[in-house]
Amino acid sequence: MFCKFRLAVIQLQVSSVKADNLSRARRLVKEAAGQGSKVVVLPECFNSPYGTNFFSRYAEKIPGESTQVLSEAAKENQVYLVGGSIPEEDGGKLFNTCTVFGPDGEVILKHRKIHLFDIDIPGKIRFQESETLSAGNSLSVFDTSFCKVGVGICYDMRFAELAQLYSRKGCQLLVYPGAFNMTTGPTHWELLQRARALDNQVYVATASPARDETASYVAWGHSTVVNPWGDVISKAGPEEAVVYADIDLQYLADVRQQIPITSQRRNDLYAVTSAQEGSS
Ligand SMILES: NC(=O)CCC(=O)C(=O)O
């Protein structure tokens, strides 16, 4: 295993034209690889506008058009590509699904969002993914030649238990393609990432679509990378950008040694358990 590698988070400007989203994503993956990135992350719903009225229109089978582009981009650029998410159709149901590709272009993971984004804040925002989407049922971890990575999609980040289980499975990096909004984003987006990072002494990376004030759902943007100390080490503004962070696994080991919460945990008094314990 190598001790350091470069991560890139692509804050893509997503439009209603799928072909444009795909070609833009492909171009920015190439740009990120050109800057030495070995792991590249795209945003939630990177091929489609985010909204319950769009999911069925943009949905694809996997494999399909969008995952073909992701596979080629991973292979051409020799990167691990966390393909944000796309609306997936399978067996008459729709899912919000992230596929991950290795540098050989093969799919190494498929994560279906496990916590659907259903919230209702009167006068501000009501969003009910469950009106059109079904939830996934699996925890999702993949191996790279650098470290193990845990994957969640956006609202999944609110669930501390998931991050804790990923950390217990050996993940040193958690990635969350996400699209927070203008109500929750300003207070919760960065705070949640720093909390997940600090609780578990891991790196956390999020990739949001760039903000589009004309969209029906306005994304907060501000794609971020946080280190195991809880510091923000890279952060985009609202506009399209690629942000880079050097992930230092020796630094992570140092933090864990200095503040050894894992060995100090009182497993005799409390526990977070998974129905999938033992699976990867
Ligand atoms: N796409 C999402 O899951 C949005 C989650 C969100 O905005 C939140 O506040 O949580």
Ligand as a Chemical Component Dictionary entry (heavy atoms), coordinates in Angstrom:
data_LIG
# 
_chem_comp.id                   LIG 
_chem_comp.type                 NON-POLYMER 
_chem_comp.pdbx_formal_charge   0 
_chem_comp.three_letter_code    LIG 
# 
loop_
_chem_comp_atom.comp_id 
_chem_comp_atom.atom_id 
_chem_comp_atom.alt_atom_id 
_chem_comp_atom.type_symbol 
_chem_comp_atom.charge 
_chem_comp_atom.model_Cartn_x 
_chem_comp_atom.model_Cartn_y 
_chem_comp_atom.model_Cartn_z 
_chem_comp_atom.pdbx_ordinal 
LIG N1 N1 N 0 -29.833 14.583 -2.200 1  
LIG C1 C1 C 0 -29.916 14.506 -0.901 2  
LIG O1 O1 O 0 -29.923 13.442 -0.306 3  
LIG C2 C2 C 0 -29.989 15.824 -0.191 4  
LIG C3 C3 C 0 -29.734 15.714 1.297  5  
LIG C4 C4 C 0 -29.873 17.025 1.963  6  
LIG O2 O2 O 0 -29.938 18.063 1.357  7  
LIG C5 C5 C 0 -29.902 17.019 3.417  8  
LIG O3 O3 O 0 -30.118 18.103 3.990  9  
LIG O4 O4 O 0 -29.747 15.975 4.038  10 
# 
loop_
_chem_comp_bond.comp_id 
_chem_comp_bond.atom_id_1 
_chem_comp_bond.atom_id_2 
_chem_comp_bond.value_order 
_chem_comp_bond.pdbx_ordinal 
LIG N1 C1 SING 1 
LIG C1 O1 DOUB 2 
LIG C1 C2 SING 3 
LIG C2 C3 SING 4 
LIG C3 C4 SING 5 
LIG C4 O2 DOUB 6 
LIG C4 C5 SING 7 
LIG C5 O3 DOUB 8 
LIG C5 O4 SING 9 
# 
